[in-house]
Amino acid sequence: DEILMALLAAGHPLLVGVPGLAKTLMVRSVAVAMHLDFCRVQFTPDLVPSDITGTEILDDDQAGHRSFRFVRGPIFTNIVLADEINRAPPRTQAALLEAMQDHSVTASGETMKLPIPFFVLATQNPIEQEGTYPLPEAQLDRFLFDIRVGYPSETDEIAILRATTGSAEVAVERVVDADGVRRLQKLTRDLPAAEPILKYAASLVRATRPDAPGIPQLVRKFVRWGAGPRAGQALVLGAKAAALLDGRFAVSPDDVRRVAYPVLRHRVLPSFAGEAEGITAERVIDEVLAHVSPPRSQVPL
């Protein structure tokens, strides 16, 4: 659901913690079902920015004239899977910033638009693992959601083994094309979000900032950095996509609460004192959701 929400929310990037094999199969299946081009980039310590965006090569034509030609990199596709993004150094990670924000790439003095729709899905390893680099805050903030996919249940894992160790092949049916995705993205943005919903989203975001008035004591004491304005945009767009997937054409407070954890968990940074006390971003979000009251209908029952 979170992948579909991110795609509907105008293709905002998505950060995923997901074990092993599932990530590539999941994203490839989405690309096939939506009839979109797909490319997987394996991030490694020796990956350089030009491996992602593209590079200039020197060409000789038949007349012997030499000129530079830009060869586009794997970023020029509809869906990009940045696999284990935090195994590459920050300089290489930064090559995605313009693409994630503006859906364009600037190289050789020229700004080139990426295909529409364009969507980045990145997976990362636990930061405690050897050979990983922390993602810069500016990059984290550009991801719409940070979702965590744990290991499957025993029943699901047996079903996976049954489906993937036999000879039967399962074909993914195409259900929509690129034009259909663009229309759905426009429909998502056209969904109405009433003023109380916008105020509720803003209040949730502002309650994560340790220097804001009227915030929970836990936030003031144990949060080093709260969510910025992009978090409010993500809450509203994510809530609109959630409502549309649920078959509704108006956003409710429950839609905002549904996406609060994936929107805020990578934008809230506990302080060193908070980490020492075992305070996690999820605990902070719990406190914020309990502290900020959702809007209620003024229509008498």
N, C-alpha and C positions, 0 to 999 in steps of 0.2 A: 504493500500500500504506500509506503513512504517513497519508493522509487517512482511510482505513478504520480503521487502528489508533487514531487519535485519536477517531474516532466511537465505536468499541467501548469505549474507555477512559473511559466515562461522559461523552462529549462534551467533553473537555478542549479548550481552544482550540489553534489551530495557526497558526504563523507561517511564511510561505512567501516565498521569493525565486524568482519565476517570470516569464519574459518575456511581455509583451504579452497577446495575445488568449487564450492558453491558459488563464489563470487563471479567467476568467468561465465559459468553456465547460466547464471541468473541474468546477467546483463546481456549476454548474447541472445538469450531467449526473448528479452524485451525488445532488442533491436530487430530480430526477425519478425516478431509479432507486429511491430509497427512499421515494417518495411523500411528501416533506416540503415544507413551505413554504420559499421561498428569497427573500432580499432582498439586493441589492447596494447598499452605501453608498460613494459616492466621497468619500474624505477630501481636503479642500482647506484652504488656510490660513484661509478665512473660515467654516469649519464650526464651529458652536457645539454644546455638549452637548445642548441641547434638540432639535437636529436629529436626534439619535440616539435619545434616550430618550423624547422627547415633550414636549408643552407644554400649559399651561392656556389655554383660551379662554373668553371671556365669552359666555354664552348668554342669550337672551331667550326665555321660553316664551310660550304664547298668552295667559296672564293678565298678562303684562307683568313677571313676576318675573325678576330677573337672578341668575345663579349661574355659578360657574366649573365648567368641565368639562375633564377631562384627556383629551387626544387622544394616543393611544399612537404612539410613533415606530417606525421600521423595525426596532428591536432586538427587537420582539415578534414573532418568527418562529422557525422551527426552525433554519435555517442562515443565518447572516449572513456576507457577504463584505465585510470592511472593506478596501476597495481602496486601496492606497497609503497605509497608515495613518500613515506618518511624514511625510506632507505636512500634517497637521493639527498645531496646537500641543499641547503636553502637557496643557493644561487640557481640551481636547476628547478627547484620547486617554484621559484619566482617567475619562471618562463610561462607558467599557467595563469598568472594574475590578470593580465589584460584579456586573455581569452575567457576567463571565468566571469569577469565583470562586464566587458564590453562586447564579447563575442566577436573579437577581431584580433589580428596579429599584425604587429608592426615590425618589418624587417626590410633592410636595404633601403630605408627612407620611404617606404610605402606601407600604407595601412590597408590590409586585406581583410575583408569580411569573411567570417566563417559560415559554413552552410547552416541553413535554418530548416528545422530546429537543430540546436546545438546543446549538448548536455555532457557535463563532466561528472563521472562517478569515480571517487577515489577510495581505495582501501588503505588501511594502515596497520602496522604491527604495534603491539604494546610498546610504549616508550622505554620500558625497562629492558627490552631485548637489546643485545649487542648489535652495533652497526645501524642504529636508527638516529635520526635527527628530529628535533622538535619542529613542528610546523609553526611558522611565524603567525603572530596574532592577526596580522592584516590578511593573511591567507585563510586562516580559520574562519574569520568573519565573513568571507565570501561564500562559504558553504551554507546552503539553506538549512540542511539538516545534518546532524551527526547521529546516526542510528547504530545500535549495537545488535548484532545477530549472534546469539550464542550457539552452542552445539545443539543438534536436534534431539528430540526425545527418542527413547528406545524404539518406539513404534515407527517414528519417522525415519530413523536411521536404518532400520531393517527394510523399509520401503525403498530407501535410496539404494541400498545394496541390491535389492531385487531388480530395480529398474536399470541399474548401471552395469551389472555384471552378466547380463544375458545378451542374446544376439538381436533382440527386438529393438528397432529404432523408433523413437517417438518424434513425429514431425510436428513442429510448432506452426500453427496456422496464423496467417497474416490477417489481422483484424482491422488495421487502419494504415494509412500511408502518411507521408510527410505533410501533405496539405491538410489531412484530417487532424494531425497533431497540432498544427498551427491554429486551426479553427477551435480546437478544444482549449488551447492556451488563451486565445482571445475570449472565449466564453468564460473561462475561469476568472479573468480579470474583470469581466463585465458583471460578475455576480455582485449583488449589492451587499455592502457591509455597513450597517447602520452606525451612526455616530457613537452610541454607547459601546459598540464592539471595538471601534477604533480607540476609544478612551480606555477600555479594559486592556487591550493589547499594550497601549502605551504605559499604563499603570503597572502592568506586570514587568515590563522591561525596566522602568525607572526604579522599581522596588529591588532590583538586583544591584543597584549602585550604592556603594558604601557611604557616599557623601550626600545622598539625597535625603530630604526630610521625610519623616513618617515611615521609615522602612523597618523591617523586623530587626530585632536586636542581634540575631545571629548573623545577618548580612553586615551590619555595621561592625561587628566584632571580628568576623572570620573571612570576609571577602576582600580580596586585594583589587580586583578589577571586575566591573559589571558589564552588562551587555550594552551595545551602542544602538544607534538608530536603525541599522540594518536588521537587528533582531525584531523590531516592531514590524518592519516590512515583511520579514519572513513569517511572523506569526499570522499576519493578515492573509498573505498569499497562501500559506499552508492551510489555514482554516478555510479559505475559499475552495481550495482543491479538495479538502476533506468533505466539505458539504456537497460538492459536485459528484464526487465518487459515491456519496451516500444517496444520490438522487434528489438532493434538495437545492433550491435556487436562492437561498438566503443563508447567511452565516449566523451561527448561534454561539453563545459562550462556550458550550461543550466542544465545539470545533476548535476554538482557540486553546482550550485546555488539552485537547487531544494531541496537539503538536507542540506543546510547551516544552516537553523534555528534549525532543530532538533539536528544537530551535535553540534552546538556551544552554544545554549542557556543555557545549564547546565554547560558549561566549562568557561563561562565568568562571572566574579564576579564584579559587580559595587562597587565602594568605598562607604563609609558612606556619603561623600559629594554628590556622584551621586544619592544615594537613596533619600537623602534630596531634590534633584532637580527633582526627579521623573524619573531618567534615568534607564531604564530597560535593560536587556540583549538583548531583541529584538531591542531596539533603537540602541544599540551599533552595532549589526549585520547589521542593515540598513546602518549605517555609513560606516562600513567596506566594504560592497558590493558596495556601491557607490564610495568608494575611490580606490578600487583595480580593475583595468580594466581587463576584461576577454581577453584571447588570441583570436586573429583573424587570419583567413586564409591568407596566403601570396600569394595565387594563384590569379593572376589578372583576373578580370571579363571582 
